[in-house]
Each structure stands twice: as C-alpha cells, then as structure tokens.
Amino acid sequence: MASIAEVRNIVTDILGLGERGAALQPESPLLGAIPELDSMAVIGLITALEEHFGIAVNDDEISAEVFETLGSLAAFVDSKLA
C-alpha cells in the first residue's frame, strides 16, 4: 500500500513545493488549489508515481477526481497496487 507520506514526497518533489509540501494532508486539495499542478506537471507526477511504485497508469484512468486531494491520489495509487 502507498503511504500518504510517500505520495506527499513525490508531489512535493515533482511540483517543487519545498516547505509548502510538508503541510499537505490527505484532505488537502490538489487540482485547482496548487498553481504548480498544471497539465504538464500532471504528466510528470504520473511518471514519477509509475516509476516509484512500479505501476502503469492508462490515459483513461486519469481524471480530475484522482487529483482532487492528496488522499484521492494516494487511494488511486493503492488501487493500482492491489
């Protein structure tokens, strides 16, 4: 199972959030709330998650709901690991 901390670290690193990343909680909104999370950053984030967790994400699995909160993103990773 993916931990929130692992997903938070990847999000923080890929988006270059620095200290702001430490404040991210499972209920923290991502898409629309973090200016750095644009369409290109989503691609980089998906690639980093795939590499870190050894998962494959299909284009049709990517949705706004997946990137709604840190918790929803971690839950998505968990579903791919199951």
PDB file with one MODEL, atoms N, CA, C and O in Angstrom:
MODEL        1
ATOM      1  N   MET A   1       0.827  -1.188   0.000  1.00  0.00           N
ATOM      2  CA  MET A   1       0.000   0.000   0.000  1.00  0.00           C
ATOM      3  C   MET A   1       0.871   1.253   0.000  1.00  0.00           C
ATOM      4  O   MET A   1       1.919   1.298   0.646  1.00  0.00           O
ATOM      5  N   ALA A   2       0.433   2.238  -0.714  1.00  0.00           N
ATOM      6  CA  ALA A   2       1.151   3.517  -0.774  1.00  0.00           C
ATOM      7  C   ALA A   2       0.868   4.287   0.507  1.00  0.00           C
ATOM      8  O   ALA A   2      -0.259   4.305   1.001  1.00  0.00           O
ATOM      9  N   SER A   3       1.884   4.907   1.026  1.00  0.00           N
ATOM     10  CA  SER A   3       1.639   5.743   2.193  1.00  0.00           C
ATOM     11  C   SER A   3       1.422   7.177   1.741  1.00  0.00           C
ATOM     12  O   SER A   3       1.948   7.613   0.717  1.00  0.00           O
ATOM     13  N   ILE A   4       0.638   7.897   2.524  1.00  0.00           N
ATOM     14  CA  ILE A   4       0.412   9.311   2.234  1.00  0.00           C
ATOM     15  C   ILE A   4       1.752  10.033   2.185  1.00  0.00           C
ATOM     16  O   ILE A   4       1.954  10.911   1.346  1.00  0.00           O
ATOM     17  N   ALA A   5       2.674   9.667   3.084  1.00  0.00           N
ATOM     18  CA  ALA A   5       3.978  10.335   3.137  1.00  0.00           C
ATOM     19  C   ALA A   5       4.752  10.141   1.840  1.00  0.00           C
ATOM     20  O   ALA A   5       5.375  11.081   1.347  1.00  0.00           O
ATOM     21  N   GLU A   6       4.720   8.927   1.278  1.00  0.00           N
ATOM     22  CA  GLU A   6       5.430   8.681   0.019  1.00  0.00           C
ATOM     23  C   GLU A   6       4.837   9.507  -1.118  1.00  0.00           C
ATOM     24  O   GLU A   6       5.567  10.127  -1.891  1.00  0.00           O
ATOM     25  N   VAL A   7       3.506   9.511  -1.213  1.00  0.00           N
ATOM     26  CA  VAL A   7       2.840  10.274  -2.269  1.00  0.00           C
ATOM     27  C   VAL A   7       3.090  11.768  -2.056  1.00  0.00           C
ATOM     28  O   VAL A   7       3.346  12.494  -3.016  1.00  0.00           O
ATOM     29  N   ARG A   8       3.017  12.235  -0.794  1.00  0.00           N
ATOM     30  CA  ARG A   8       3.287  13.649  -0.487  1.00  0.00           C
ATOM     31  C   ARG A   8       4.697  14.027  -0.921  1.00  0.00           C
ATOM     32  O   ARG A   8       4.899  15.087  -1.514  1.00  0.00           O
ATOM     33  N   ASN A   9       5.672  13.171  -0.630  1.00  0.00           N
ATOM     34  CA  ASN A   9       7.055  13.464  -1.007  1.00  0.00           C
ATOM     35  C   ASN A   9       7.222  13.567  -2.517  1.00  0.00           C
ATOM     36  O   ASN A   9       7.943  14.437  -3.004  1.00  0.00           O
ATOM     37  N   ILE A  10       6.562  12.689  -3.255  1.00  0.00           N
ATOM     38  CA  ILE A  10       6.654  12.720  -4.713  1.00  0.00           C
ATOM     39  C   ILE A  10       5.986  13.986  -5.254  1.00  0.00           C
ATOM     40  O   ILE A  10       6.543  14.657  -6.123  1.00  0.00           O
ATOM     41  N   VAL A  11       4.801  14.311  -4.747  1.00  0.00           N
ATOM     42  CA  VAL A  11       4.101  15.534  -5.177  1.00  0.00           C
ATOM     43  C   VAL A  11       4.964  16.758  -4.882  1.00  0.00           C
ATOM     44  O   VAL A  11       5.127  17.633  -5.732  1.00  0.00           O
ATOM     45  N   THR A  12       5.510  16.809  -3.675  1.00  0.00           N
ATOM     46  CA  THR A  12       6.342  17.946  -3.270  1.00  0.00           C
ATOM     47  C   THR A  12       7.561  18.089  -4.167  1.00  0.00           C
ATOM     48  O   THR A  12       7.910  19.193  -4.585  1.00  0.00           O
ATOM     49  N   ASP A  13       8.206  16.966  -4.461  1.00  0.00           N
ATOM     50  CA  ASP A  13       9.410  16.983  -5.285  1.00  0.00           C
ATOM     51  C   ASP A  13       9.103  17.388  -6.725  1.00  0.00           C
ATOM     52  O   ASP A  13       9.752  18.280  -7.271  1.00  0.00           O
ATOM     53  N   ILE A  14       8.126  16.743  -7.334  1.00  0.00           N
ATOM     54  CA  ILE A  14       7.806  16.991  -8.740  1.00  0.00           C
ATOM     55  C   ILE A  14       7.306  18.416  -8.950  1.00  0.00           C
ATOM     56  O   ILE A  14       7.636  19.048  -9.954  1.00  0.00           O
ATOM     57  N   LEU A  15       6.511  18.927  -8.006  1.00  0.00           N
ATOM     58  CA  LEU A  15       5.952  20.273  -8.156  1.00  0.00           C
ATOM     59  C   LEU A  15       6.858  21.355  -7.593  1.00  0.00           C
ATOM     60  O   LEU A  15       6.575  22.543  -7.747  1.00  0.00           O
ATOM     61  N   GLY A  16       7.949  20.953  -6.940  1.00  0.00           N
ATOM     62  CA  GLY A  16       8.878  21.923  -6.375  1.00  0.00           C
ATOM     63  C   GLY A  16       8.238  22.766  -5.283  1.00  0.00           C
ATOM     64  O   GLY A  16       8.445  23.978  -5.229  1.00  0.00           O
ATOM     65  N   LEU A  17       7.464  22.130  -4.414  1.00  0.00           N
ATOM     66  CA  LEU A  17       6.733  22.866  -3.387  1.00  0.00           C
ATOM     67  C   LEU A  17       7.572  23.245  -2.175  1.00  0.00           C
ATOM     68  O   LEU A  17       7.183  24.123  -1.404  1.00  0.00           O
ATOM     69  N   GLY A  18       8.705  22.600  -2.000  1.00  0.00           N
ATOM     70  CA  GLY A  18       9.555  22.922  -0.854  1.00  0.00           C
ATOM     71  C   GLY A  18       8.819  22.746   0.461  1.00  0.00           C
ATOM     72  O   GLY A  18       8.177  21.721   0.688  1.00  0.00           O
ATOM     73  N   GLU A  19       8.911  23.746   1.328  1.00  0.00           N
ATOM     74  CA  GLU A  19       8.297  23.692   2.651  1.00  0.00           C
ATOM     75  C   GLU A  19       6.771  23.586   2.596  1.00  0.00           C
ATOM     76  O   GLU A  19       6.159  23.032   3.509  1.00  0.00           O
ATOM     77  N   ARG A  20       6.161  24.105   1.547  1.00  0.00           N
ATOM     78  CA  ARG A  20       4.698  24.026   1.427  1.00  0.00           C
ATOM     79  C   ARG A  20       4.216  22.591   1.359  1.00  0.00           C
ATOM     80  O   ARG A  20       3.106  22.283   1.794  1.00  0.00           O
ATOM     81  N   GLY A  21       5.046  21.710   0.817  1.00  0.00           N
ATOM     82  CA  GLY A  21       4.668  20.306   0.687  1.00  0.00           C
ATOM     83  C   GLY A  21       4.471  19.621   2.022  1.00  0.00           C
ATOM     84  O   GLY A  21       3.656  18.705   2.131  1.00  0.00           O
ATOM     85  N   ALA A  22       5.203  20.045   3.043  1.00  0.00           N
ATOM     86  CA  ALA A  22       5.091  19.425   4.365  1.00  0.00           C
ATOM     87  C   ALA A  22       3.711  19.634   4.970  1.00  0.00           C
ATOM     88  O   ALA A  22       3.291  18.856   5.827  1.00  0.00           O
ATOM     89  N   ALA A  23       3.004  20.663   4.542  1.00  0.00           N
ATOM     90  CA  ALA A  23       1.679  20.965   5.085  1.00  0.00           C
ATOM     91  C   ALA A  23       0.565  20.158   4.419  1.00  0.00           C
ATOM     92  O   ALA A  23      -0.575  20.193   4.881  1.00  0.00           O
ATOM     93  N   LEU A  24       0.872  19.436   3.347  1.00  0.00           N
ATOM     94  CA  LEU A  24      -0.162  18.673   2.641  1.00  0.00           C
ATOM     95  C   LEU A  24      -0.669  17.530   3.508  1.00  0.00           C
ATOM     96  O   LEU A  24       0.115  16.737   4.029  1.00  0.00           O
ATOM     97  N   GLN A  25      -1.972  17.455   3.656  1.00  0.00           N
ATOM     98  CA  GLN A  25      -2.649  16.408   4.403  1.00  0.00           C
ATOM     99  C   GLN A  25      -3.537  15.624   3.433  1.00  0.00           C
ATOM    100  O   GLN A  25      -3.752  16.069   2.305  1.00  0.00           O
ATOM    101  N   PRO A  26      -4.056  14.462   3.852  1.00  0.00           N
ATOM    102  CA  PRO A  26      -4.908  13.690   2.938  1.00  0.00           C
ATOM    103  C   PRO A  26      -6.065  14.492   2.351  1.00  0.00           C
ATOM    104  O   PRO A  26      -6.448  14.272   1.201  1.00  0.00           O
ATOM    105  N   GLU A  27      -6.622  15.415   3.124  1.00  0.00           N
ATOM    106  CA  GLU A  27      -7.767  16.194   2.641  1.00  0.00           C
ATOM    107  C   GLU A  27      -7.353  17.453   1.878  1.00  0.00           C
ATOM    108  O   GLU A  27      -8.212  18.207   1.422  1.00  0.00           O
ATOM    109  N   SER A  28      -6.056  17.685   1.735  1.00  0.00           N
ATOM    110  CA  SER A  28      -5.572  18.879   1.026  1.00  0.00           C
ATOM    111  C   SER A  28      -5.943  18.815  -0.452  1.00  0.00           C
ATOM    112  O   SER A  28      -5.641  17.829  -1.125  1.00  0.00           O
ATOM    113  N   PRO A  29      -6.599  19.867  -0.964  1.00  0.00           N
ATOM    114  CA  PRO A  29      -6.934  19.885  -2.391  1.00  0.00           C
ATOM    115  C   PRO A  29      -5.672  20.049  -3.242  1.00  0.00           C
ATOM    116  O   PRO A  29      -4.732  20.743  -2.852  1.00  0.00           O
ATOM    117  N   LEU A  30      -5.669  19.409  -4.392  1.00  0.00           N
ATOM    118  CA  LEU A  30      -4.528  19.493  -5.309  1.00  0.00           C
ATOM    119  C   LEU A  30      -4.919  20.275  -6.562  1.00  0.00           C
ATOM    120  O   LEU A  30      -4.532  21.432  -6.726  1.00  0.00           O
ATOM    121  N   LEU A  31      -5.684  19.640  -7.439  1.00  0.00           N
ATOM    122  CA  LEU A  31      -6.042  20.231  -8.725  1.00  0.00           C
ATOM    123  C   LEU A  31      -6.861  21.498  -8.510  1.00  0.00           C
ATOM    124  O   LEU A  31      -7.919  21.463  -7.881  1.00  0.00           O
ATOM    125  N   GLY A  32      -6.373  22.597  -9.026  1.00  0.00           N
ATOM    126  CA  GLY A  32      -7.047  23.868  -8.875  1.00  0.00           C
ATOM    127  C   GLY A  32      -6.608  24.654  -7.657  1.00  0.00           C
ATOM    128  O   GLY A  32      -6.870  25.854  -7.568  1.00  0.00           O
ATOM    129  N   ALA A  33      -5.945  23.999  -6.716  1.00  0.00           N
ATOM    130  CA  ALA A  33      -5.513  24.667  -5.486  1.00  0.00           C
ATOM    131  C   ALA A  33      -4.009  24.930  -5.467  1.00  0.00           C
ATOM    132  O   ALA A  33      -3.537  25.828  -4.769  1.00  0.00           O
ATOM    133  N   ILE A  34      -3.268  24.147  -6.230  1.00  0.00           N
ATOM    134  CA  ILE A  34      -1.815  24.307  -6.301  1.00  0.00           C
ATOM    135  C   ILE A  34      -1.477  24.773  -7.709  1.00  0.00           C
ATOM    136  O   ILE A  34      -1.598  24.007  -8.665  1.00  0.00           O
ATOM    137  N   PRO A  35      -1.048  26.042  -7.841  1.00  0.00           N
ATOM    138  CA  PRO A  35      -0.781  26.593  -9.182  1.00  0.00           C
ATOM    139  C   PRO A  35       0.237  25.775  -9.977  1.00  0.00           C
ATOM    140  O   PRO A  35       0.164  25.721 -11.204  1.00  0.00           O
ATOM    141  N   GLU A  36       1.169  25.150  -9.297  1.00  0.00           N
ATOM    142  CA  GLU A  36       2.206  24.368  -9.991  1.00  0.00           C
ATOM    143  C   GLU A  36       1.652  23.108 -10.653  1.00  0.00           C
ATOM    144  O   GLU A  36       2.303  22.534 -11.527  1.00  0.00           O
ATOM    145  N   LEU A  37       0.464  22.674 -10.249  1.00  0.00           N
ATOM    146  CA  LEU A  37      -0.115  21.438 -10.790  1.00  0.00           C
ATOM    147  C   LEU A  37      -0.901  21.753 -12.060  1.00  0.00           C
ATOM    148  O   LEU A  37      -2.130  21.832 -12.049  1.00  0.00           O
ATOM    149  N   ASP A  38      -0.162  21.929 -13.153  1.00  0.00           N
ATOM    150  CA  ASP A  38      -0.777  22.146 -14.455  1.00  0.00           C
ATOM    151  C   ASP A  38      -0.733  20.845 -15.248  1.00  0.00           C
ATOM    152  O   ASP A  38      -0.316  19.810 -14.728  1.00  0.00           O
ATOM    153  N   SER A  39      -1.157  20.896 -16.485  1.00  0.00           N
ATOM    154  CA  SER A  39      -1.246  19.666 -17.283  1.00  0.00           C
ATOM    155  C   SER A  39       0.108  18.991 -17.472  1.00  0.00           C
ATOM    156  O   SER A  39       0.194  17.763 -17.454  1.00  0.00           O
ATOM    157  N   MET A  40       1.156  19.770 -17.651  1.00  0.00           N
ATOM    158  CA  MET A  40       2.493  19.176 -17.809  1.00  0.00           C
ATOM    159  C   MET A  40       2.965  18.563 -16.497  1.00  0.00           C
ATOM    160  O   MET A  40       3.622  17.522 -16.500  1.00  0.00           O
ATOM    161  N   ALA A  41       2.637  19.197 -15.382  1.00  0.00           N
ATOM    162  CA  ALA A  41       3.028  18.663 -14.078  1.00  0.00           C
ATOM    163  C   ALA A  41       2.286  17.358 -13.780  1.00  0.00           C
ATOM    164  O   ALA A  41       2.842  16.461 -13.146  1.00  0.00           O
ATOM    165  N   VAL A  42       1.055  17.250 -14.228  1.00  0.00           N
ATOM    166  CA  VAL A  42       0.294  16.008 -14.043  1.00  0.00           C
ATOM    167  C   VAL A  42       1.024  14.859 -14.729  1.00  0.00           C
ATOM    168  O   VAL A  42       1.141  13.771 -14.163  1.00  0.00           O
ATOM    169  N   ILE A  43       1.512  15.092 -15.934  1.00  0.00           N
ATOM    170  CA  ILE A  43       2.248  14.056 -16.667  1.00  0.00           C
ATOM    171  C   ILE A  43       3.515  13.659 -15.906  1.00  0.00           C
ATOM    172  O   ILE A  43       3.808  12.473 -15.753  1.00  0.00           O
ATOM    173  N   GLY A  44       4.261  14.654 -15.431  1.00  0.00           N
ATOM    174  CA  GLY A  44       5.469  14.370 -14.658  1.00  0.00           C
ATOM    175  C   GLY A  44       5.168  13.632 -13.372  1.00  0.00           C
ATOM    176  O   GLY A  44       5.916  12.740 -12.971  1.00  0.00           O
ATOM    177  N   LEU A  45       4.075  13.999 -12.725  1.00  0.00           N
ATOM    178  CA  LEU A  45       3.682  13.351 -11.483  1.00  0.00           C
ATOM    179  C   LEU A  45       3.284  11.900 -11.723  1.00  0.00           C
ATOM    180  O   LEU A  45       3.666  11.016 -10.956  1.00  0.00           O
ATOM    181  N   ILE A  46       2.529  11.654 -12.772  1.00  0.00           N
ATOM    182  CA  ILE A  46       2.137  10.282 -13.108  1.00  0.00           C
ATOM    183  C   ILE A  46       3.372   9.438 -13.404  1.00  0.00           C
ATOM    184  O   ILE A  46       3.475   8.302 -12.942  1.00  0.00           O
ATOM    185  N   THR A  47       4.297   9.984 -14.166  1.00  0.00           N
ATOM    186  CA  THR A  47       5.530   9.260 -14.492  1.00  0.00           C
ATOM    187  C   THR A  47       6.313   8.925 -13.226  1.00  0.00           C
ATOM    188  O   THR A  47       6.807   7.807 -13.076  1.00  0.00           O
ATOM    189  N   ALA A  48       6.427   9.891 -12.316  1.00  0.00           N
ATOM    190  CA  ALA A  48       7.159   9.668 -11.069  1.00  0.00           C
ATOM    191  C   ALA A  48       6.472   8.606 -10.214  1.00  0.00           C
ATOM    192  O   ALA A  48       7.148   7.770  -9.615  1.00  0.00           O
ATOM    193  N   LEU A  49       5.145   8.626 -10.148  1.00  0.00           N
ATOM    194  CA  LEU A  49       4.411   7.617  -9.381  1.00  0.00           C
ATOM    195  C   LEU A  49       4.589   6.231 -10.001  1.00  0.00           C
ATOM    196  O   LEU A  49       4.775   5.244  -9.290  1.00  0.00           O
ATOM    197  N   GLU A  50       4.530   6.168 -11.326  1.00  0.00           N
ATOM    198  CA  GLU A  50       4.729   4.887 -12.019  1.00  0.00           C
ATOM    199  C   GLU A  50       6.106   4.313 -11.696  1.00  0.00           C
ATOM    200  O   GLU A  50       6.233   3.130 -11.383  1.00  0.00           O
ATOM    201  N   GLU A  51       7.126   5.149 -11.772  1.00  0.00           N
ATOM    202  CA  GLU A  51       8.493   4.686 -11.518  1.00  0.00           C
ATOM    203  C   GLU A  51       8.692   4.291 -10.060  1.00  0.00           C
ATOM    204  O   GLU A  51       9.291   3.253  -9.775  1.00  0.00           O
ATOM    205  N   HIS A  52       8.198   5.107  -9.141  1.00  0.00           N
ATOM    206  CA  HIS A  52       8.410   4.851  -7.717  1.00  0.00           C
ATOM    207  C   HIS A  52       7.681   3.586  -7.249  1.00  0.00           C
ATOM    208  O   HIS A  52       8.247   2.774  -6.517  1.00  0.00           O
ATOM    209  N   PHE A  53       6.434   3.427  -7.672  1.00  0.00           N
ATOM    210  CA  PHE A  53       5.623   2.319  -7.179  1.00  0.00           C
ATOM    211  C   PHE A  53       5.582   1.125  -8.124  1.00  0.00           C
ATOM    212  O   PHE A  53       5.004   0.094  -7.779  1.00  0.00           O
ATOM    213  N   GLY A  54       6.183   1.237  -9.311  1.00  0.00           N
ATOM    214  CA  GLY A  54       6.180   0.132 -10.266  1.00  0.00           C
ATOM    215  C   GLY A  54       4.788  -0.162 -10.806  1.00  0.00           C
ATOM    216  O   GLY A  54       4.411  -1.321 -10.981  1.00  0.00           O
ATOM    217  N   ILE A  55       4.032   0.893 -11.066  1.00  0.00           N
ATOM    218  CA  ILE A  55       2.677   0.745 -11.591  1.00  0.00           C
ATOM    219  C   ILE A  55       2.612   1.310 -13.004  1.00  0.00           C
ATOM    220  O   ILE A  55       3.528   2.000 -13.452  1.00  0.00           O
ATOM    221  N   ALA A  56       1.527   1.010 -13.693  1.00  0.00           N
ATOM    222  CA  ALA A  56       1.274   1.584 -15.018  1.00  0.00           C
ATOM    223  C   ALA A  56      -0.088   2.272 -14.970  1.00  0.00           C
ATOM    224  O   ALA A  56      -1.071   1.688 -14.515  1.00  0.00           O
ATOM    225  N   VAL A  57      -0.135   3.511 -15.440  1.00  0.00           N
ATOM    226  CA  VAL A  57      -1.369   4.288 -15.448  1.00  0.00           C
ATOM    227  C   VAL A  57      -1.788   4.505 -16.896  1.00  0.00           C
ATOM    228  O   VAL A  57      -1.033   5.064 -17.693  1.00  0.00           O
ATOM    229  N   ASN A  58      -2.987   4.062 -17.228  1.00  0.00           N
ATOM    230  CA  ASN A  58      -3.524   4.251 -18.571  1.00  0.00           C
ATOM    231  C   ASN A  58      -4.140   5.637 -18.687  1.00  0.00           C
ATOM    232  O   ASN A  58      -4.624   6.194 -17.701  1.00  0.00           O
ATOM    233  N   ASP A  59      -4.121   6.186 -19.883  1.00  0.00           N
ATOM    234  CA  ASP A  59      -4.665   7.526 -20.116  1.00  0.00           C
ATOM    235  C   ASP A  59      -6.110   7.659 -19.639  1.00  0.00           C
ATOM    236  O   ASP A  59      -6.495   8.694 -19.097  1.00  0.00           O
ATOM    237  N   ASP A  60      -6.907   6.608 -19.841  1.00  0.00           N
ATOM    238  CA  ASP A  60      -8.324   6.695 -19.471  1.00  0.00           C
ATOM    239  C   ASP A  60      -8.555   6.619 -17.968  1.00  0.00           C
ATOM    240  O   ASP A  60      -9.688   6.779 -17.514  1.00  0.00           O
ATOM    241  N   GLU A  61      -7.505   6.380 -17.188  1.00  0.00           N
ATOM    242  CA  GLU A  61      -7.623   6.350 -15.727  1.00  0.00           C
ATOM    243  C   GLU A  61      -7.364   7.719 -15.095  1.00  0.00           C
ATOM    244  O   GLU A  61      -7.625   7.920 -13.909  1.00  0.00           O
ATOM    245  N   ILE A  62      -6.856   8.645 -15.884  1.00  0.00           N
ATOM    246  CA  ILE A  62      -6.506   9.963 -15.367  1.00  0.00           C
ATOM    247  C   ILE A  62      -7.749  10.851 -15.395  1.00  0.00           C
ATOM    248  O   ILE A  62      -8.345  11.079 -16.447  1.00  0.00           O
ATOM    249  N   SER A  63      -8.126  11.346 -14.214  1.00  0.00           N
ATOM    250  CA  SER A  63      -9.304  12.208 -14.130  1.00  0.00           C
ATOM    251  C   SER A  63      -9.098  13.257 -13.042  1.00  0.00           C
ATOM    252  O   SER A  63      -8.182  13.159 -12.225  1.00  0.00           O
ATOM    253  N   ALA A  64      -9.959  14.249 -13.051  1.00  0.00           N
ATOM    254  CA  ALA A  64      -9.893  15.291 -12.031  1.00  0.00           C
ATOM    255  C   ALA A  64     -10.140  14.703 -10.644  1.00  0.00           C
ATOM    256  O   ALA A  64      -9.590  15.196  -9.659  1.00  0.00           O
ATOM    257  N   GLU A  65     -10.952  13.668 -10.557  1.00  0.00           N
ATOM    258  CA  GLU A  65     -11.245  13.046  -9.270  1.00  0.00           C
ATOM    259  C   GLU A  65      -9.989  12.436  -8.652  1.00  0.00           C
ATOM    260  O   GLU A  65      -9.809  12.497  -7.435  1.00  0.00           O
ATOM    261  N   VAL A  66      -9.133  11.859  -9.464  1.00  0.00           N
ATOM    262  CA  VAL A  66      -7.892  11.260  -8.967  1.00  0.00           C
ATOM    263  C   VAL A  66      -7.012  12.334  -8.331  1.00  0.00           C
ATOM    264  O   VAL A  66      -6.378  12.093  -7.304  1.00  0.00           O
ATOM    265  N   PHE A  67      -6.974  13.506  -8.935  1.00  0.00           N
ATOM    266  CA  PHE A  67      -6.102  14.583  -8.469  1.00  0.00           C
ATOM    267  C   PHE A  67      -6.842  15.608  -7.600  1.00  0.00           C
ATOM    268  O   PHE A  67      -6.348  16.716  -7.392  1.00  0.00           O
ATOM    269  N   GLU A  68      -8.022  15.240  -7.096  1.00  0.00           N
ATOM    270  CA  GLU A  68      -8.808  16.169  -6.284  1.00  0.00           C
ATOM    271  C   GLU A  68      -8.099  16.505  -4.967  1.00  0.00           C
ATOM    272  O   GLU A  68      -7.981  17.676  -4.606  1.00  0.00           O
ATOM    273  N   THR A  69      -7.629  15.481  -4.250  1.00  0.00           N
ATOM    274  CA  THR A  69      -6.926  15.690  -2.985  1.00  0.00           C
ATOM    275  C   THR A  69      -5.709  14.774  -2.925  1.00  0.00           C
ATOM    276  O   THR A  69      -5.563  13.863  -3.739  1.00  0.00           O
ATOM    277  N   LEU A  70      -4.847  15.024  -1.961  1.00  0.00           N
ATOM    278  CA  LEU A  70      -3.705  14.132  -1.758  1.00  0.00           C
ATOM    279  C   LEU A  70      -4.199  12.730  -1.422  1.00  0.00           C
ATOM    280  O   LEU A  70      -3.636  11.739  -1.885  1.00  0.00           O
ATOM    281  N   GLY A  71      -5.246  12.653  -0.621  1.00  0.00           N
ATOM    282  CA  GLY A  71      -5.806  11.352  -0.249  1.00  0.00           C
ATOM    283  C   GLY A  71      -6.380  10.603  -1.434  1.00  0.00           C
ATOM    284  O   GLY A  71      -6.219   9.386  -1.528  1.00  0.00           O
ATOM    285  N   SER A  72      -7.048  11.305  -2.344  1.00  0.00           N
ATOM    286  CA  SER A  72      -7.610  10.625  -3.522  1.00  0.00           C
ATOM    287  C   SER A  72      -6.496  10.125  -4.436  1.00  0.00           C
ATOM    288  O   SER A  72      -6.630   9.077  -5.067  1.00  0.00           O
ATOM    289  N   LEU A  73      -5.407  10.865  -4.506  1.00  0.00           N
ATOM    290  CA  LEU A  73      -4.267  10.426  -5.312  1.00  0.00           C
ATOM    291  C   LEU A  73      -3.619   9.189  -4.683  1.00  0.00           C
ATOM    292  O   LEU A  73      -3.272   8.241  -5.387  1.00  0.00           O
ATOM    293  N   ALA A  74      -3.460   9.203  -3.371  1.00  0.00           N
ATOM    294  CA  ALA A  74      -2.888   8.038  -2.680  1.00  0.00           C
ATOM    295  C   ALA A  74      -3.805   6.822  -2.805  1.00  0.00           C
ATOM    296  O   ALA A  74      -3.328   5.699  -2.968  1.00  0.00           O
ATOM    297  N   ALA A  75      -5.117   7.042  -2.731  1.00  0.00           N
ATOM    298  CA  ALA A  75      -6.076   5.944  -2.895  1.00  0.00           C
ATOM    299  C   ALA A  75      -5.989   5.357  -4.304  1.00  0.00           C
ATOM    300  O   ALA A  75      -6.101   4.145  -4.484  1.00  0.00           O
ATOM    301  N   PHE A  76      -5.789   6.220  -5.299  1.00  0.00           N
ATOM    302  CA  PHE A  76      -5.632   5.748  -6.673  1.00  0.00           C
ATOM    303  C   PHE A  76      -4.392   4.861  -6.789  1.00  0.00           C
ATOM    304  O   PHE A  76      -4.440   3.790  -7.395  1.00  0.00           O
ATOM    305  N   VAL A  77      -3.284   5.317  -6.202  1.00  0.00           N
ATOM    306  CA  VAL A  77      -2.050   4.524  -6.224  1.00  0.00           C
ATOM    307  C   VAL A  77      -2.295   3.184  -5.531  1.00  0.00           C
ATOM    308  O   VAL A  77      -1.865   2.143  -6.027  1.00  0.00           O
ATOM    309  N   ASP A  78      -2.979   3.204  -4.392  1.00  0.00           N
ATOM    310  CA  ASP A  78      -3.301   1.961  -3.680  1.00  0.00           C
ATOM    311  C   ASP A  78      -4.110   1.012  -4.570  1.00  0.00           C
ATOM    312  O   ASP A  78      -3.872  -0.195  -4.575  1.00  0.00           O
ATOM    313  N   SER A  79      -5.063   1.565  -5.318  1.00  0.00           N
ATOM    314  CA  SER A  79      -5.884   0.714  -6.193  1.00  0.00           C
ATOM    315  C   SER A  79      -5.037   0.083  -7.288  1.00  0.00           C
ATOM    316  O   SER A  79      -5.309  -1.038  -7.718  1.00  0.00           O
ATOM    317  N   LYS A  80      -4.014   0.795  -7.740  1.00  0.00           N
ATOM    318  CA  LYS A  80      -3.129   0.241  -8.769  1.00  0.00           C
ATOM    319  C   LYS A  80      -2.199  -0.826  -8.185  1.00  0.00           C
ATOM    320  O   LYS A  80      -1.763  -1.730  -8.898  1.00  0.00           O
ATOM    321  N   LEU A  81      -1.900  -0.720  -6.899  1.00  0.00           N
ATOM    322  CA  LEU A  81      -1.013  -1.682  -6.254  1.00  0.00           C
ATOM    323  C   LEU A  81      -1.744  -2.959  -5.843  1.00  0.00           C
ATOM    324  O   LEU A  81      -1.118  -3.995  -5.618  1.00  0.00           O
ATOM    325  N   ALA A  82      -3.074  -2.880  -5.745  1.00  0.00           N
ATOM    326  CA  ALA A  82      -3.871  -4.012  -5.267  1.00  0.00           C
ATOM    327  C   ALA A  82      -3.910  -5.136  -6.288  1.00  0.00           C
ATOM    328  O   ALA A  82      -4.538  -6.167  -6.048  1.00  0.00           O
TER     329      ALA A  82
ENDMDL
END
